[in-house]
Amino acid sequence: MTVTGAIWRAQLTSEQLAVLGRDAGTIANARPDVLVVGGGILGVAIASAVHDAGLGSVQLIEAGRLGAGATGGATGLLIPEPHQWSDPETFVDLERASLERWRYLEQLAPGGLGLVELDWIGLAPEPAGLAAHQPKNIEWLDATKIAAIVPGLAWHLGGTLIRHQARINPLRALAGLAEGLPAVATGVAATAVVVRGDRVERVDTSAGDISPGAVVFATGQPPVLDGLDLDIPSDRVKGHLLVTEPTPVRLPCTVAPVATPLEDGRLLAGGTFDYGDESPAVREEVIDMIIASLRAALPGLSGVGVSHQWCCFRPRHPDRRPVIDRVPGLANAWLTSGHFRTGILNAPATGMAIARWISADKPPPKAIAWSATRFSRAH
Ligand SMILES: Cc1cc2nc3c(=O)[nH]c(=O)nc-3n(C[C@H](O)[C@H](O)[C@H](O)COP(=O)(O)OP(=O)(O)OC[C@H]3O[C@@H](n4cnc5c(N)ncnc54)[C@H](O)[C@@H]3O)c2cc1C
C-alpha cells in the first residue's frame, strides 16, 4: 500500500517526532531577546545560530508542527556544486558555506543530524556547456564509465560526477537542531505586529502577545501580518516526490535526473515543477509519470511499487534567490524567505548570517545580493 505523505516522519524515533510537536500552544518566554517566527528549517537554523552565538534568550513560534511547510516535504539534497552552472557565484558560495556548516553541526549534535555523504552524477549527452572552470571534485565520465558505475541504467549517456555532496532527512535535522533550543512553541501563529517608530514593539500571537528585543521572520514566503508593511513579490511552486519499496536495484549515488538512493535500498525520485498547480493534493497522474520514467531509466524496477508519495510547495521570489535582510524601515526586525529549491541546504549559513547581523548591527559582506528591496522599481 502506498502512503500519501513524506517518508521522513517514518524514519524518526518517537523522541524525534515528539520534538516536532514541542510545547504545543505554550509560550515559555514572552519577553525574549530574539523571537523567531516560523518553524521550518530556516527558522530553526536561525534560532539555533542565535542561541549558539549567545545573543540572549530565544523563543521560536510555529503555527503548526515544526517542518509542517516546505521543509517536511523536501528531497533533502545538499548539493551546491551542480548550481555553479545555473546560479551566480554569490549564491553558490552561500550554499558551499552552508554544506560545510551542516557537516560541522553533524559533528556537534549528540548522535548526529543524519547527514549522509554522497556523490552526485548528472547525466548529459555531452560535456559541452559545463562550467569553464571546473573545480577539482568534478569529472566528466563517458557513457561506458557511467554504465560501469550505474549498472542497470537503460540510457547510454555520459555524465558529470561531482564528489563530496550530501543529503539529509530534513525532519531529522530539524528535530536535532530544535532539541537544543530552550523555548519552542508549536501551534502558535503570529497574527499581527505593533510597530513604534522604527522598532517592532510587540508581536501578537494566537497564544498571547510577545515583546521581543529583536524578531526574525522565517515563514517560507514573506510574512503577511497586520501592522507589518512589506511588499516583496513571491509565489510558490509545487513539486511531487515518491519513494519506492526496497529494491535490489542499487544506485551508487544520486543520479540526476533518475533518483537518489535512501536507506533500506529504497529510491527517491521526482522533484517536479508543477507551475500553476495550487492544489495541496497529490496528483496520481504526476506520480504515474515519475514512476514510469524511473522504470524507463532502470528497467530492473519494473515490479517494484511506490511506498510513499507526496507533494509540497517551494517558496520563491521572481529571481529564484532568497531574501536575507533586515526588514526595510525597521531596526530590530529581520526576515528570510523564498529559499525555493535550496532552503534545506542554505539554512545553516543563513542562520549564521542573521545571527552575526543581529550581533554586529551591520550587514554581512555581499548582503546586497539578498536584499528585500531588490525587486522594487526604484531599486
Ligand atoms: C519537492 C521539493 C523538493 C525540494 N528539495 C530540496 C532539496 O533537495 N534541497 C534543498 O535544499 N531544498 C529543497 N527544497 C526546498 C526547501 O524545501 C525549501 O526551500 C525550504 O524548506 C524552505 O524552508 P523555510 O523554513 O523557509 O519554509 P517552510 O518549511 O515552509 O517553513 C515556514 C514555516 O513558517 C510557519 N509559519 C508561516 N506563517 C507563520 C506565522 N504567521 N506564525 C507562525 N508560523 C508561521 C509555517 O507553518 C511553516 O512551518 C525542496 C522543495 C520541494 C517542494
The ligand as a MOL file (V3000), in Angstrom:
LIG
                    3D

  0  0  0     0  0            999 V3000
M  V30 BEGIN CTAB
M  V30 COUNTS 53 58 0 0 0
M  V30 BEGIN ATOM
M  V30 1 C 9.6120 18.9030 -3.9840 0
M  V30 2 C 10.6410 19.7340 -3.2680 0
M  V30 3 C 11.9400 19.2910 -3.1930 0
M  V30 4 C 12.9150 20.0680 -2.5420 0
M  V30 5 N 14.1800 19.5860 -2.4610 0
M  V30 6 C 15.1330 20.3030 -1.8340 0
M  V30 7 C 16.4490 19.8010 -1.7270 0
M  V30 8 O 16.7580 18.7000 -2.1850 0
M  V30 9 N 17.3800 20.5600 -1.0910 0
M  V30 10 C 17.0840 21.7910 -0.5680 0
M  V30 11 O 17.9780 22.4390 -0.0280 0
M  V30 12 N 15.8160 22.2890 -0.6420 0
M  V30 13 C 14.8440 21.5790 -1.2710 0
M  V30 14 N 13.5790 22.0710 -1.3650 0
M  V30 15 C 13.3230 23.4430 -0.9030 0
M  V30 16 C 13.0810 23.5100 0.5940 0
M  V30 17 O 12.0830 22.5890 0.9530 0
M  V30 18 C 12.6300 24.9260 0.9870 0
M  V30 19 O 13.4330 25.9150 0.3750 0
M  V30 20 C 12.7460 25.0970 2.4980 0
M  V30 21 O 12.0930 24.0330 3.1600 0
M  V30 22 C 12.1360 26.4030 2.9390 0
M  V30 23 O 12.2030 26.4230 4.3550 0
M  V30 24 P 11.5130 27.5730 5.1820 0
M  V30 25 O 11.8370 27.3250 6.5990 0
M  V30 26 O 11.8420 28.8980 4.5920 0
M  V30 27 O 9.9540 27.3790 4.8710 0
M  V30 28 P 8.9220 26.3230 5.4780 0
M  V30 29 O 9.4970 24.9840 5.6270 0
M  V30 30 O 7.6870 26.4490 4.6460 0
M  V30 31 O 8.6700 26.8670 6.9420 0
M  V30 32 C 7.9650 28.0520 7.2060 0
M  V30 33 C 7.1630 27.7940 8.4740 0
M  V30 34 O 6.6050 29.0290 8.9230 0
M  V30 35 C 5.3640 28.7390 9.5060 0
M  V30 36 N 4.5960 29.9760 9.5320 0
M  V30 37 C 4.1250 30.6820 8.4810 0
M  V30 38 N 3.4520 31.7740 8.9110 0
M  V30 39 C 3.5280 31.7580 10.2630 0
M  V30 40 C 3.0280 32.6140 11.2800 0
M  V30 41 N 2.3180 33.7160 10.9830 0
M  V30 42 N 3.2680 32.2950 12.5750 0
M  V30 43 C 3.9900 31.1880 12.8930 0
M  V30 44 N 4.4660 30.3320 11.9640 0
M  V30 45 C 4.2500 30.6180 10.6710 0
M  V30 46 C 4.7670 27.6650 8.6070 0
M  V30 47 O 3.7840 26.9210 9.2760 0
M  V30 48 C 5.9880 26.8480 8.2400 0
M  V30 49 O 6.1540 25.7020 9.0480 0
M  V30 50 C 12.5680 21.3220 -1.9660 0
M  V30 51 C 11.2430 21.7320 -2.0010 0
M  V30 52 C 10.2850 20.9580 -2.6440 0
M  V30 53 C 8.8520 21.4360 -2.6190 0
M  V30 END ATOM
M  V30 BEGIN BOND
M  V30 1 1 1 2
M  V30 2 1 2 3
M  V30 3 2 2 52
M  V30 4 2 3 4
M  V30 5 1 4 5
M  V30 6 1 4 50
M  V30 7 2 5 6
M  V30 8 1 6 7
M  V30 9 1 6 13
M  V30 10 2 7 8
M  V30 11 1 7 9
M  V30 12 1 9 10
M  V30 13 2 10 11
M  V30 14 1 10 12
M  V30 15 2 12 13
M  V30 16 1 13 14
M  V30 17 1 14 15
M  V30 18 1 14 50
M  V30 19 1 15 16
M  V30 20 1 16 17
M  V30 21 1 16 18
M  V30 22 1 18 19
M  V30 23 1 18 20
M  V30 24 1 20 21
M  V30 25 1 20 22
M  V30 26 1 22 23
M  V30 27 1 23 24
M  V30 28 2 24 25
M  V30 29 1 24 26
M  V30 30 1 24 27
M  V30 31 1 27 28
M  V30 32 2 28 29
M  V30 33 1 28 30
M  V30 34 1 28 31
M  V30 35 1 31 32
M  V30 36 1 32 33
M  V30 37 1 33 34
M  V30 38 1 33 48
M  V30 39 1 34 35
M  V30 40 1 35 36
M  V30 41 1 35 46
M  V30 42 1 36 37
M  V30 43 1 36 45
M  V30 44 2 37 38
M  V30 45 1 38 39
M  V30 46 1 39 40
M  V30 47 2 39 45
M  V30 48 1 40 41
M  V30 49 2 40 42
M  V30 50 1 42 43
M  V30 51 2 43 44
M  V30 52 1 44 45
M  V30 53 1 46 47
M  V30 54 1 46 48
M  V30 55 1 48 49
M  V30 56 2 50 51
M  V30 57 1 51 52
M  V30 58 1 52 53
M  V30 END BOND
M  V30 END CTAB
M  END
